[in-house]
Amino acid sequence: MRKNYATQPNVITLNAFVGFTVTDNLDVLLKATPLPENFDLLSVDVDGNEYHIWKAISKFQPKVVVVEFNQTIPTEIHFVQEANPSVSQGSSLLALVELGKEKGYELISVLSCNAFFVRSEYFPLFKIEDNSPQALRKSLEDVTYIFSGYDGKVFLRGSQNLPWHGVKLRQSSIQPLPKMLQKFPCSYNRFEKLLWRFYLLIQQFREQPLTTVKKIVSRVAGPGV
């Protein structure tokens, strides 16, 4: 990059890690350049920590910000991955919209995996009546939806795919209840109710093994144990 743009006087190349701490955030890196604090356009696309990189900027306030979001996350979900350079999960559109408002930015456009924001003082120029993420986001083909029936069976709809790995999500592999218990609880017979309680006990043990064992011992041995 430095070689390709070496003869371009209006191009400044930086070979540096962009982080979100006081020593490596964009405020620190851009301070060493002649860029004004309200420069025109900032694009953040690092496949994971976009939210944290944008959040860490306080001194520089570009007029327009383009940020990549995880397009598999439903529009209504607020999700932010942990601030970790070794993690690549991304954040949701809603989380970025809320962060943008905190920083004085308004959403003006949403493409398949990029959200466009402008400083709030410029927003009236676009004459957008409803700039909610639900109104501006039109591309939902990568979203997988999960829901359950009254009987406890889990369904998948939408993409049902891991777009970056080419792996299909299988509805049969995410069923939390065994086939025998996939009924509305009021319809269980005596044996199924017993099996259901036993199944719940197993699930509790997986989540909190020590607490579950204490509860079992207390029930068997009686009060005071």
Phi and psi in degrees as a GROMACS rama.xvg file:
@    title "Ramachandran Plot"
@    xaxis  label "Phi"
@    yaxis  label "Psi"
@TYPE xy
-62.3253  -39.4547  ARG-2
-67.9011  -43.544  LYS-3
-64.6954  -33.313  ASN-4
-108.456  13.5273  TYR-5
-59.8545  -30.697  ALA-6
-96.5064  5.28834  THR-7
-96.6911  107.594  GLN-8
-67.3629  -22.97  PRO-9
-95.3002  7.96345  ASN-10
-115.07  126.034  VAL-11
-111.005  121.164  ILE-12
-103.719  134.938  THR-13
-125.895  125.548  LEU-14
-105.599  87.931  ASN-15
-150.07  151.253  ALA-16
-75.0088  127.539  PHE-17
-97.9436  115.53  VAL-18
-118.066  -155.235  GLY-19
-140.677  28.3402  PHE-20
-109.944  173.992  THR-21
-68.8764  -9.7609  VAL-22
-105.179  -16.1313  THR-23
-136.846  12.9378  ASP-24
-77.3219  174.659  ASN-25
-66.71  -29.6388  LEU-26
-56.8542  -43.6025  ASP-27
-67.6233  -45.6535  VAL-28
-69.6498  -41.7442  LEU-29
-76.4316  -19.9364  LEU-30
-61.5187  -28.0797  LYS-31
-82.575  2.87952  ALA-32
-113.065  165.472  THR-33
-81.5299  10.1256  PRO-34
-61.712  136.333  LEU-35
-71.8529  159.335  PRO-36
-66.6109  -24.9068  GLU-37
-109.74  45.2728  ASN-38
-60.8192  168.129  PHE-39
-72.1327  -53.0973  ASP-40
-137.545  132.43  LEU-41
-122.615  128.673  LEU-42
-117.926  125.778  SER-43
-118.165  114.496  VAL-44
-147.86  94.4423  ASP-45
-127.518  10.8355  VAL-46
60.7789  47.6044  ASP-47
160.994  -66.553  GLY-48
-96.4189  27.1359  ASN-49
-56.1627  -43.7079  GLU-50
-56.8265  -48.5362  TYR-51
-70.8464  -34.5423  HIS-52
-65.5829  -44.5727  ILE-53
-67.2688  -41.205  TRP-54
-61.1262  -34.6021  LYS-55
-73.6299  -12.5877  ALA-56
-83.6087  128.272  ILE-57
-131.816  -36.4557  SER-58
-73.817  -47.6653  LYS-59
-86.8246  135.343  PHE-60
-133.34  78.6531  GLN-61
-60.8926  151.696  PRO-62
-66.8432  -39.0535  LYS-63
-126.894  136.647  VAL-64
-127.378  129.407  VAL-65
-113.063  123.207  VAL-66
-128.437  133.466  VAL-67
-75.8038  139.629  GLU-68
-126.278  164.036  PHE-69
-79.4904  109.599  ASN-70
-75.6451  -4.78611  GLN-71
-84.958  -11.6778  THR-72
-86.4637  128.387  ILE-73
-56.8027  150.933  PRO-74
-60.1715  -31.5705  THR-75
-82.0958  -5.54988  GLU-76
-93.5222  133.026  ILE-77
-97.8454  113.394  HIS-78
-141.132  131.177  PHE-79
-131.796  123.631  VAL-80
-68.5391  161.51  GLN-81
-65.0786  151.307  GLU-82
-77.0963  87.3374  ALA-83
-148.034  117.563  ASN-84
-60.0875  -21.6903  PRO-85
-89.7898  -0.979675  SER-86
-103.8  133.533  VAL-87
-126.065  81.8522  SER-88
-119.432  -30.6943  GLN-89
83.4508  179.937  GLY-90
-131.612  163.713  SER-91
-82.8913  160.104  SER-92
-60.0868  -43.7073  LEU-93
-60.324  -41.4404  LEU-94
-61.7534  -40.6727  ALA-95
-69.1358  -37.4724  LEU-96
-62.8002  -43.8869  VAL-97
-66.4894  -39.0436  GLU-98
-63.994  -42.3673  LEU-99
-58.2394  -43.4833  GLY-100
-62.5878  -39.3931  LYS-101
-61.5065  -32.5019  GLU-102
-94.5154  1.90119  LYS-103
89.0114  31.0059  GLY-104
-122.615  151.225  TYR-105
-122.663  142.332  GLU-106
-72.6167  134.119  LEU-107
-123.908  -19.2537  ILE-108
-161.714  148.475  SER-109
-133.896  121.252  VAL-110
-99.3702  -168.001  LEU-111
-57.5165  -39.3977  SER-112
-142.109  16.0446  CYS-113
-130.311  136.959  ASN-114
-111.953  136.192  ALA-115
-109.329  129.576  PHE-116
-125.88  150.276  PHE-117
-128.644  156.444  VAL-118
-56.7446  142.417  ARG-119
-57.2852  -29.6281  SER-120
-69.3003  -20.0196  GLU-121
-94.4822  -12.5789  TYR-122
-57.2493  -41.4491  PHE-123
-57.6365  -23.7468  PRO-124
-65.0857  -23.0726  LEU-125
-88.5201  -13.1713  PHE-126
51.3781  47.7113  LYS-127
-95.796  119.388  ILE-128
-71.9122  -41.6729  GLU-129
-130.629  107.619  ASP-130
-106.57  24.9302  ASN-131
-65.6705  151.779  SER-132
-59.3681  -31.7457  PRO-133
-66.2427  -33.253  GLN-134
-79.7073  -35.6201  ALA-135
-92.043  -21.7606  LEU-136
-86.8744  117.637  ARG-137
-108.867  -25.5021  LYS-138
-92.3368  112.212  SER-139
-126.278  16.1946  LEU-140
-68.5248  -17.2084  GLU-141
-96.0618  1.12613  ASP-142
-85.937  132.999  VAL-143
-107.545  129.775  THR-144
-105.249  140.537  TYR-145
-127.024  134.148  ILE-146
-153.23  167.905  PHE-147
-124.287  151.587  SER-148
-83.9263  169.851  GLY-149
-59.8493  -25.0866  TYR-150
-85.9205  0.873842  ASP-151
91.3014  -1.51621  GLY-152
-75.9227  135.725  LYS-153
-97.9461  135.264  VAL-154
-117.15  147.706  PHE-155
-116.89  137.765  LEU-156
-140.163  167.464  ARG-157
89.1102  -141.59  GLY-158
-60.4322  -49.0141  SER-159
52.5602  44.5408  GLN-160
-152.493  146.878  ASN-161
-92.6502  99.2296  LEU-162
-62.2188  -27.7673  PRO-163
-88.5264  -11.085  TRP-164
-117.751  -12.0583  HIS-165
69.1003  28.1752  GLY-166
-106.861  132.287  VAL-167
-83.5716  135.128  LYS-168
-83.5498  129.65  LEU-169
-105.811  125.511  ARG-170
-60.257  -35.5724  GLN-171
-67.9776  -21.4566  SER-172
-91.5065  -1.62592  SER-173
-119.601  20.2282  ILE-174
-78.2063  116.781  GLN-175
-76.4323  -24.3475  PRO-176
-104.217  140.21  LEU-177
-65.4344  156.737  PRO-178
-53.8005  -38.5047  LYS-179
-62.9379  -29.898  MET-180
-96.5271  5.36547  LEU-181
-81.8258  70.5742  GLN-182
-141.402  159.596  LYS-183
-64.7795  128.737  PHE-184
-50.0561  -33.8685  PRO-185
-66.1523  -15.6232  CYS-186
-94.5714  -2.00044  SER-187
-65.0252  139.068  TYR-188
-83.2592  -178.606  ASN-189
-60.749  -43.5915  ARG-190
-65.4396  -41.7949  PHE-191
-66.2426  -35.4359  GLU-192
-64.1891  -41.5742  LYS-193
-63.8676  -43.352  LEU-194
-64.3413  -39.1623  LEU-195
-62.7558  -45.3918  TRP-196
-63.4763  -38.9256  ARG-197
-64.6291  -40.4711  PHE-198
-63.6313  -42.4571  TYR-199
-62.3671  -37.5434  LEU-200
-63.7061  -40.688  LEU-201
-62.6283  -43.0007  ILE-202
-63.8867  -40.6298  GLN-203
-64.388  -37.733  GLN-204
-65.0271  -38.5132  PHE-205
-64.1662  -37.1746  ARG-206
-82.0114  -41.8941  GLU-207
-139.129  78.5332  GLN-208
-59.6182  -45.8855  PRO-209
-66.9628  -44.5927  LEU-210
-62.7402  -40.1287  THR-211
-66.2401  -41.8821  THR-212
-61.7007  -42.2902  VAL-213
-61.2501  -39.8712  LYS-214
-64.4524  -41.7405  LYS-215
-64.5654  -45.8452  ILE-216
-60.954  -40.8568  VAL-217
-64.0272  -39.5156  SER-218
-69.5431  -38.9852  ARG-219
-73.1237  -45.3219  VAL-220
-83.6697  -20.3636  ALA-221
96.1502  177.443  GLY-222
-61.1576  150.265  PRO-223
90.4794  -1.15977  GLY-224
